[in-house]
Amino acid sequence: MKQSDHFRENAENCQRLAERADDHPSYLRYKRMEDAWLSLANEQDWLDGETPPIAVAVA
């Protein structure tokens, strides 16, 4: 299994925890963690050469 897949599994786990959160601050914390794991997964895919870098327009 790729490293990015592990990161996405962690994101899914955070999503499930957010859905079961007892209060709003906990919900937000889990959602931030989910976003962070997804960012790591996307970056790992880029590092592994699976996604191209984003083109940046230069003015």
PDB file with SEQRES, HELIX, SHEET and CRYST1 records, atoms N, CA, C and O in Angstrom:
SEQRES   1 A   59  MET LYS GLN SER ASP HIS PHE ARG GLU ASN ALA GLU ASN          
SEQRES   2 A   59  CYS GLN ARG LEU ALA GLU ARG ALA ASP ASP HIS PRO SER          
SEQRES   3 A   59  TYR LEU ARG TYR LYS ARG MET GLU ASP ALA TRP LEU SER          
SEQRES   4 A   59  LEU ALA ASN GLU GLN ASP TRP LEU ASP GLY GLU THR PRO          
SEQRES   5 A   59  PRO ILE ALA VAL ALA VAL ALA                                  
HELIX    1 AA1 GLN A    3  GLU A   19  1                                  17    
HELIX    2 AA2 HIS A   24  LEU A   47  1                                  24    
CRYST1    1.000    1.000    1.000  90.00  90.00  90.00 P 1           1          
ATOM      1  N   MET A   1       0.838  -1.180   0.000  1.00  0.00           N  
ATOM      2  CA  MET A   1       0.000   0.000   0.000  1.00  0.00           C  
ATOM      3  C   MET A   1       0.885   1.245   0.000  1.00  0.00           C  
ATOM      4  O   MET A   1       1.886   1.321   0.712  1.00  0.00           O  
ATOM      5  N   LYS A   2       0.487   2.212  -0.816  1.00  0.00           N  
ATOM      6  CA  LYS A   2       1.255   3.448  -0.912  1.00  0.00           C  
ATOM      7  C   LYS A   2       1.112   4.272   0.369  1.00  0.00           C  
ATOM      8  O   LYS A   2       0.126   4.155   1.097  1.00  0.00           O  
ATOM      9  N   GLN A   3       2.107   5.096   0.618  1.00  0.00           N  
ATOM     10  CA  GLN A   3       2.080   5.981   1.784  1.00  0.00           C  
ATOM     11  C   GLN A   3       0.871   6.916   1.723  1.00  0.00           C  
ATOM     12  O   GLN A   3       0.225   7.173   2.738  1.00  0.00           O  
ATOM     13  N   SER A   4       0.576   7.418   0.535  1.00  0.00           N  
ATOM     14  CA  SER A   4      -0.559   8.336   0.407  1.00  0.00           C  
ATOM     15  C   SER A   4      -1.876   7.639   0.737  1.00  0.00           C  
ATOM     16  O   SER A   4      -2.800   8.283   1.235  1.00  0.00           O  
ATOM     17  N   ASP A   5      -1.982   6.349   0.472  1.00  0.00           N  
ATOM     18  CA  ASP A   5      -3.193   5.596   0.833  1.00  0.00           C  
ATOM     19  C   ASP A   5      -3.343   5.514   2.353  1.00  0.00           C  
ATOM     20  O   ASP A   5      -4.454   5.606   2.875  1.00  0.00           O  
ATOM     21  N   HIS A   6      -2.243   5.344   3.051  1.00  0.00           N  
ATOM     22  CA  HIS A   6      -2.286   5.337   4.517  1.00  0.00           C  
ATOM     23  C   HIS A   6      -2.771   6.697   5.027  1.00  0.00           C  
ATOM     24  O   HIS A   6      -3.580   6.774   5.952  1.00  0.00           O  
ATOM     25  N   PHE A   7      -2.261   7.768   4.406  1.00  0.00           N  
ATOM     26  CA  PHE A   7      -2.675   9.108   4.805  1.00  0.00           C  
ATOM     27  C   PHE A   7      -4.178   9.298   4.577  1.00  0.00           C  
ATOM     28  O   PHE A   7      -4.863   9.901   5.404  1.00  0.00           O  
ATOM     29  N   ARG A   8      -4.685   8.784   3.458  1.00  0.00           N  
ATOM     30  CA  ARG A   8      -6.113   8.915   3.166  1.00  0.00           C  
ATOM     31  C   ARG A   8      -6.959   8.086   4.147  1.00  0.00           C  
ATOM     32  O   ARG A   8      -8.061   8.492   4.514  1.00  0.00           O  
ATOM     33  N   GLU A   9      -6.449   6.950   4.559  1.00  0.00           N  
ATOM     34  CA  GLU A   9      -7.154   6.167   5.578  1.00  0.00           C  
ATOM     35  C   GLU A   9      -7.247   6.959   6.885  1.00  0.00           C  
ATOM     36  O   GLU A   9      -8.286   6.957   7.545  1.00  0.00           O  
ATOM     37  N   ASN A  10      -6.169   7.628   7.248  1.00  0.00           N  
ATOM     38  CA  ASN A  10      -6.191   8.457   8.450  1.00  0.00           C  
ATOM     39  C   ASN A  10      -7.209   9.577   8.307  1.00  0.00           C  
ATOM     40  O   ASN A  10      -7.908   9.907   9.265  1.00  0.00           O  
ATOM     41  N   ALA A  11      -7.300  10.164   7.115  1.00  0.00           N  
ATOM     42  CA  ALA A  11      -8.278  11.227   6.876  1.00  0.00           C  
ATOM     43  C   ALA A  11      -9.698  10.697   7.029  1.00  0.00           C  
ATOM     44  O   ALA A  11     -10.554  11.359   7.617  1.00  0.00           O  
ATOM     45  N   GLU A  12      -9.946   9.507   6.503  1.00  0.00           N  
ATOM     46  CA  GLU A  12     -11.278   8.901   6.640  1.00  0.00           C  
ATOM     47  C   GLU A  12     -11.605   8.627   8.102  1.00  0.00           C  
ATOM     48  O   GLU A  12     -12.746   8.804   8.530  1.00  0.00           O  
ATOM     49  N   ASN A  13     -10.620   8.202   8.858  1.00  0.00           N  
ATOM     50  CA  ASN A  13     -10.830   7.968  10.277  1.00  0.00           C  
ATOM     51  C   ASN A  13     -11.195   9.279  10.979  1.00  0.00           C  
ATOM     52  O   ASN A  13     -12.100   9.302  11.813  1.00  0.00           O  
ATOM     53  N   CYS A  14     -10.509  10.350  10.653  1.00  0.00           N  
ATOM     54  CA  CYS A  14     -10.822  11.652  11.243  1.00  0.00           C  
ATOM     55  C   CYS A  14     -12.227  12.099  10.850  1.00  0.00           C  
ATOM     56  O   CYS A  14     -12.934  12.707  11.654  1.00  0.00           O  
ATOM     57  N   GLN A  15     -12.628  11.800   9.627  1.00  0.00           N  
ATOM     58  CA  GLN A  15     -13.971  12.156   9.180  1.00  0.00           C  
ATOM     59  C   GLN A  15     -15.020  11.425  10.019  1.00  0.00           C  
ATOM     60  O   GLN A  15     -16.011  12.020  10.444  1.00  0.00           O  
ATOM     61  N   ARG A  16     -14.798  10.143  10.252  1.00  0.00           N  
ATOM     62  CA  ARG A  16     -15.732   9.367  11.082  1.00  0.00           C  
ATOM     63  C   ARG A  16     -15.773   9.915  12.510  1.00  0.00           C  
ATOM     64  O   ARG A  16     -16.842  10.009  13.113  1.00  0.00           O  
ATOM     65  N   LEU A  17     -14.603  10.276  13.048  1.00  0.00           N  
ATOM     66  CA  LEU A  17     -14.560  10.840  14.397  1.00  0.00           C  
ATOM     67  C   LEU A  17     -15.299  12.175  14.454  1.00  0.00           C  
ATOM     68  O   LEU A  17     -15.971  12.472  15.441  1.00  0.00           O  
ATOM     69  N   ALA A  18     -15.177  12.971  13.409  1.00  0.00           N  
ATOM     70  CA  ALA A  18     -15.877  14.260  13.369  1.00  0.00           C  
ATOM     71  C   ALA A  18     -17.387  14.053  13.383  1.00  0.00           C  
ATOM     72  O   ALA A  18     -18.120  14.781  14.052  1.00  0.00           O  
ATOM     73  N   GLU A  19     -17.837  13.057  12.638  1.00  0.00           N  
ATOM     74  CA  GLU A  19     -19.275  12.790  12.584  1.00  0.00           C  
ATOM     75  C   GLU A  19     -19.831  12.384  13.952  1.00  0.00           C  
ATOM     76  O   GLU A  19     -21.009  12.604  14.236  1.00  0.00           O  
ATOM     77  N   ARG A  20     -18.990  11.795  14.789  1.00  0.00           N  
ATOM     78  CA  ARG A  20     -19.434  11.344  16.113  1.00  0.00           C  
ATOM     79  C   ARG A  20     -19.007  12.287  17.236  1.00  0.00           C  
ATOM     80  O   ARG A  20     -19.170  11.960  18.411  1.00  0.00           O  
ATOM     81  N   ALA A  21     -18.474  13.430  16.894  1.00  0.00           N  
ATOM     82  CA  ALA A  21     -17.979  14.363  17.912  1.00  0.00           C  
ATOM     83  C   ALA A  21     -19.124  14.828  18.810  1.00  0.00           C  
ATOM     84  O   ALA A  21     -20.248  15.045  18.357  1.00  0.00           O  
ATOM     85  N   ASP A  22     -18.806  14.974  20.094  1.00  0.00           N  
ATOM     86  CA  ASP A  22     -19.807  15.385  21.078  1.00  0.00           C  
ATOM     87  C   ASP A  22     -20.061  16.886  21.085  1.00  0.00           C  
ATOM     88  O   ASP A  22     -21.114  17.336  21.536  1.00  0.00           O  
ATOM     89  N   ASP A  23     -19.107  17.660  20.588  1.00  0.00           N  
ATOM     90  CA  ASP A  23     -19.261  19.109  20.616  1.00  0.00           C  
ATOM     91  C   ASP A  23     -18.620  19.718  19.378  1.00  0.00           C  
ATOM     92  O   ASP A  23     -17.863  19.064  18.661  1.00  0.00           O  
ATOM     93  N   HIS A  24     -18.938  20.978  19.148  1.00  0.00           N  
ATOM     94  CA  HIS A  24     -18.467  21.648  17.940  1.00  0.00           C  
ATOM     95  C   HIS A  24     -16.945  21.826  17.897  1.00  0.00           C  
ATOM     96  O   HIS A  24     -16.348  21.622  16.840  1.00  0.00           O  
ATOM     97  N   PRO A  25     -16.297  22.201  19.008  1.00  0.00           N  
ATOM     98  CA  PRO A  25     -14.827  22.313  18.950  1.00  0.00           C  
ATOM     99  C   PRO A  25     -14.152  20.991  18.575  1.00  0.00           C  
ATOM    100  O   PRO A  25     -13.170  20.991  17.833  1.00  0.00           O  
ATOM    101  N   SER A  26     -14.660  19.882  19.072  1.00  0.00           N  
ATOM    102  CA  SER A  26     -14.083  18.571  18.708  1.00  0.00           C  
ATOM    103  C   SER A  26     -14.320  18.281  17.239  1.00  0.00           C  
ATOM    104  O   SER A  26     -13.435  17.782  16.544  1.00  0.00           O  
ATOM    105  N   TYR A  27     -15.519  18.596  16.770  1.00  0.00           N  
ATOM    106  CA  TYR A  27     -15.832  18.401  15.354  1.00  0.00           C  
ATOM    107  C   TYR A  27     -14.838  19.169  14.481  1.00  0.00           C  
ATOM    108  O   TYR A  27     -14.276  18.623  13.532  1.00  0.00           O  
ATOM    109  N   LEU A  28     -14.632  20.450  14.821  1.00  0.00           N  
ATOM    110  CA  LEU A  28     -13.708  21.269  14.039  1.00  0.00           C  
ATOM    111  C   LEU A  28     -12.282  20.735  14.098  1.00  0.00           C  
ATOM    112  O   LEU A  28     -11.570  20.770  13.094  1.00  0.00           O  
ATOM    113  N   ARG A  29     -11.862  20.251  15.238  1.00  0.00           N  
ATOM    114  CA  ARG A  29     -10.513  19.703  15.388  1.00  0.00           C  
ATOM    115  C   ARG A  29     -10.330  18.495  14.466  1.00  0.00           C  
ATOM    116  O   ARG A  29      -9.324  18.388  13.766  1.00  0.00           O  
ATOM    117  N   TYR A  30     -11.308  17.590  14.472  1.00  0.00           N  
ATOM    118  CA  TYR A  30     -11.203  16.408  13.607  1.00  0.00           C  
ATOM    119  C   TYR A  30     -11.241  16.792  12.127  1.00  0.00           C  
ATOM    120  O   TYR A  30     -10.543  16.185  11.315  1.00  0.00           O  
ATOM    121  N   LYS A  31     -12.047  17.791  11.771  1.00  0.00           N  
ATOM    122  CA  LYS A  31     -12.089  18.226  10.377  1.00  0.00           C  
ATOM    123  C   LYS A  31     -10.761  18.849   9.950  1.00  0.00           C  
ATOM    124  O   LYS A  31     -10.324  18.645   8.817  1.00  0.00           O  
ATOM    125  N   ARG A  32     -10.115  19.605  10.837  1.00  0.00           N  
ATOM    126  CA  ARG A  32      -8.790  20.156  10.516  1.00  0.00           C  
ATOM    127  C   ARG A  32      -7.779  19.028  10.342  1.00  0.00           C  
ATOM    128  O   ARG A  32      -6.931  19.078   9.451  1.00  0.00           O  
ATOM    129  N   MET A  33      -7.872  18.018  11.191  1.00  0.00           N  
ATOM    130  CA  MET A  33      -6.965  16.874  11.070  1.00  0.00           C  
ATOM    131  C   MET A  33      -7.222  16.133   9.757  1.00  0.00           C  
ATOM    132  O   MET A  33      -6.280  15.708   9.088  1.00  0.00           O  
ATOM    133  N   GLU A  34      -8.492  15.980   9.390  1.00  0.00           N  
ATOM    134  CA  GLU A  34      -8.832  15.340   8.119  1.00  0.00           C  
ATOM    135  C   GLU A  34      -8.211  16.107   6.953  1.00  0.00           C  
ATOM    136  O   GLU A  34      -7.597  15.512   6.067  1.00  0.00           O  
ATOM    137  N   ASP A  35      -8.375  17.432   6.958  1.00  0.00           N  
ATOM    138  CA  ASP A  35      -7.795  18.260   5.894  1.00  0.00           C  
ATOM    139  C   ASP A  35      -6.282  18.122   5.835  1.00  0.00           C  
ATOM    140  O   ASP A  35      -5.702  18.060   4.751  1.00  0.00           O  
ATOM    141  N   ALA A  36      -5.646  18.073   6.996  1.00  0.00           N  
ATOM    142  CA  ALA A  36      -4.184  17.940   7.041  1.00  0.00           C  
ATOM    143  C   ALA A  36      -3.740  16.607   6.451  1.00  0.00           C  
ATOM    144  O   ALA A  36      -2.776  16.561   5.687  1.00  0.00           O  
ATOM    145  N   TRP A  37      -4.431  15.523   6.795  1.00  0.00           N  
ATOM    146  CA  TRP A  37      -4.076  14.207   6.248  1.00  0.00           C  
ATOM    147  C   TRP A  37      -4.262  14.172   4.736  1.00  0.00           C  
ATOM    148  O   TRP A  37      -3.447  13.591   4.018  1.00  0.00           O  
ATOM    149  N   LEU A  38      -5.341  14.799   4.251  1.00  0.00           N  
ATOM    150  CA  LEU A  38      -5.561  14.827   2.803  1.00  0.00           C  
ATOM    151  C   LEU A  38      -4.482  15.646   2.091  1.00  0.00           C  
ATOM    152  O   LEU A  38      -4.045  15.283   1.000  1.00  0.00           O  
ATOM    153  N   SER A  39      -4.059  16.740   2.704  1.00  0.00           N  
ATOM    154  CA  SER A  39      -2.974  17.539   2.128  1.00  0.00           C  
ATOM    155  C   SER A  39      -1.684  16.730   2.059  1.00  0.00           C  
ATOM    156  O   SER A  39      -0.959  16.778   1.066  1.00  0.00           O  
ATOM    157  N   LEU A  40      -1.411  15.991   3.124  1.00  0.00           N  
ATOM    158  CA  LEU A  40      -0.219  15.137   3.126  1.00  0.00           C  
ATOM    159  C   LEU A  40      -0.309  14.066   2.033  1.00  0.00           C  
ATOM    160  O   LEU A  40       0.679  13.786   1.356  1.00  0.00           O  
ATOM    161  N   ALA A  41      -1.475  13.478   1.866  1.00  0.00           N  
ATOM    162  CA  ALA A  41      -1.654  12.456   0.832  1.00  0.00           C  
ATOM    163  C   ALA A  41      -1.413  13.035  -0.553  1.00  0.00           C  
ATOM    164  O   ALA A  41      -0.731  12.427  -1.378  1.00  0.00           O  
ATOM    165  N   ASN A  42      -1.976  14.212  -0.805  1.00  0.00           N  
ATOM    166  CA  ASN A  42      -1.788  14.846  -2.116  1.00  0.00           C  
ATOM    167  C   ASN A  42      -0.327  15.205  -2.351  1.00  0.00           C  
ATOM    168  O   ASN A  42       0.186  15.035  -3.457  1.00  0.00           O  
ATOM    169  N   GLU A  43       0.340  15.697  -1.322  1.00  0.00           N  
ATOM    170  CA  GLU A  43       1.753  16.028  -1.469  1.00  0.00           C  
ATOM    171  C   GLU A  43       2.587  14.771  -1.696  1.00  0.00           C  
ATOM    172  O   GLU A  43       3.527  14.786  -2.491  1.00  0.00           O  
ATOM    173  N   GLN A  44       2.255  13.698  -1.012  1.00  0.00           N  
ATOM    174  CA  GLN A  44       2.992  12.446  -1.194  1.00  0.00           C  
ATOM    175  C   GLN A  44       2.809  11.923  -2.613  1.00  0.00           C  
ATOM    176  O   GLN A  44       3.761  11.432  -3.220  1.00  0.00           O  
ATOM    177  N   ASP A  45       1.583  12.026  -3.152  1.00  0.00           N  
ATOM    178  CA  ASP A  45       1.364  11.629  -4.551  1.00  0.00           C  
ATOM    179  C   ASP A  45       2.248  12.449  -5.480  1.00  0.00           C  
ATOM    180  O   ASP A  45       2.820  11.914  -6.430  1.00  0.00           O  
ATOM    181  N   TRP A  46       2.362  13.751  -5.209  1.00  0.00           N  
ATOM    182  CA  TRP A  46       3.218  14.609  -6.029  1.00  0.00           C  
ATOM    183  C   TRP A  46       4.679  14.187  -5.888  1.00  0.00           C  
ATOM    184  O   TRP A  46       5.396  14.089  -6.884  1.00  0.00           O  
ATOM    185  N   LEU A  47       5.123  13.937  -4.659  1.00  0.00           N  
ATOM    186  CA  LEU A  47       6.510  13.521  -4.439  1.00  0.00           C  
ATOM    187  C   LEU A  47       6.813  12.192  -5.126  1.00  0.00           C  
ATOM    188  O   LEU A  47       7.935  11.963  -5.578  1.00  0.00           O  
ATOM    189  N   ASP A  48       5.815  11.323  -5.201  1.00  0.00           N  
ATOM    190  CA  ASP A  48       5.991  10.021  -5.847  1.00  0.00           C  
ATOM    191  C   ASP A  48       5.854  10.113  -7.364  1.00  0.00           C  
ATOM    192  O   ASP A  48       5.986   9.107  -8.062  1.00  0.00           O  
ATOM    193  N   GLY A  49       5.589  11.322  -7.878  1.00  0.00           N  
ATOM    194  CA  GLY A  49       5.484  11.510  -9.325  1.00  0.00           C  
ATOM    195  C   GLY A  49       4.165  11.072  -9.909  1.00  0.00           C  
ATOM    196  O   GLY A  49       4.063  10.877 -11.120  1.00  0.00           O  
ATOM    197  N   GLU A  50       3.145  10.910  -9.077  1.00  0.00           N  
ATOM    198  CA  GLU A  50       1.847  10.444  -9.568  1.00  0.00           C  
ATOM    199  C   GLU A  50       0.942  11.575 -10.016  1.00  0.00           C  
ATOM    200  O   GLU A  50       0.000  11.352 -10.776  1.00  0.00           O  
ATOM    201  N   THR A  51       1.215  12.788  -9.553  1.00  0.00           N  
ATOM    202  CA  THR A  51       0.444  13.940  -9.996  1.00  0.00           C  
ATOM    203  C   THR A  51       1.426  15.020 -10.434  1.00  0.00           C  
ATOM    204  O   THR A  51       2.483  15.178  -9.824  1.00  0.00           O  
ATOM    205  N   PRO A  52       1.091  15.757 -11.477  1.00  0.00           N  
ATOM    206  CA  PRO A  52       1.991  16.803 -11.957  1.00  0.00           C  
ATOM    207  C   PRO A  52       1.932  18.014 -11.027  1.00  0.00           C  
ATOM    208  O   PRO A  52       0.929  18.226 -10.347  1.00  0.00           O  
ATOM    209  N   PRO A  53       2.987  18.794 -10.997  1.00  0.00           N  
ATOM    210  CA  PRO A  53       2.950  20.027 -10.203  1.00  0.00           C  
ATOM    211  C   PRO A  53       1.933  20.998 -10.793  1.00  0.00           C  
ATOM    212  O   PRO A  53       1.648  20.949 -11.989  1.00  0.00           O  
ATOM    213  N   ILE A  54       1.403  21.852  -9.987  1.00  0.00           N  
ATOM    214  CA  ILE A  54       0.423  22.835 -10.428  1.00  0.00           C  
ATOM    215  C   ILE A  54       1.147  23.965 -11.145  1.00  0.00           C  
ATOM    216  O   ILE A  54       2.134  24.503 -10.644  1.00  0.00           O  
ATOM    217  N   ALA A  55       0.651  24.314 -12.305  1.00  0.00           N  
ATOM    218  CA  ALA A  55       1.252  25.422 -13.056  1.00  0.00           C  
ATOM    219  C   ALA A  55       0.866  26.738 -12.403  1.00  0.00           C  
ATOM    220  O   ALA A  55      -0.298  26.959 -12.070  1.00  0.00           O  
ATOM    221  N   VAL A  56       1.845  27.605 -12.225  1.00  0.00           N  
ATOM    222  CA  VAL A  56       1.611  28.906 -11.613  1.00  0.00           C  
ATOM    223  C   VAL A  56       1.813  29.961 -12.679  1.00  0.00           C  
ATOM    224  O   VAL A  56       2.859  30.009 -13.326  1.00  0.00           O  
ATOM    225  N   ALA A  57       0.811  30.807 -12.861  1.00  0.00           N  
ATOM    226  CA  ALA A  57       0.905  31.882 -13.847  1.00  0.00           C  
ATOM    227  C   ALA A  57       1.811  32.978 -13.331  1.00  0.00           C  
ATOM    228  O   ALA A  57       1.685  33.413 -12.186  1.00  0.00           O  
ATOM    229  N   VAL A  58       2.716  33.420 -14.167  1.00  0.00           N  
ATOM    230  CA  VAL A  58       3.635  34.501 -13.802  1.00  0.00           C  
ATOM    231  C   VAL A  58       3.219  35.732 -14.588  1.00  0.00           C  
ATOM    232  O   VAL A  58       3.141  35.703 -15.816  1.00  0.00           O  
ATOM    233  N   ALA A  59       2.956  36.806 -13.872  1.00  0.00           N  
ATOM    234  CA  ALA A  59       2.486  38.032 -14.540  1.00  0.00           C  
ATOM    235  C   ALA A  59       3.652  38.878 -14.992  1.00  0.00           C  
ATOM    236  O   ALA A  59       3.453  39.945 -15.572  1.00  0.00           O  
TER     237      ALA A  59                                                      
END                                                                             
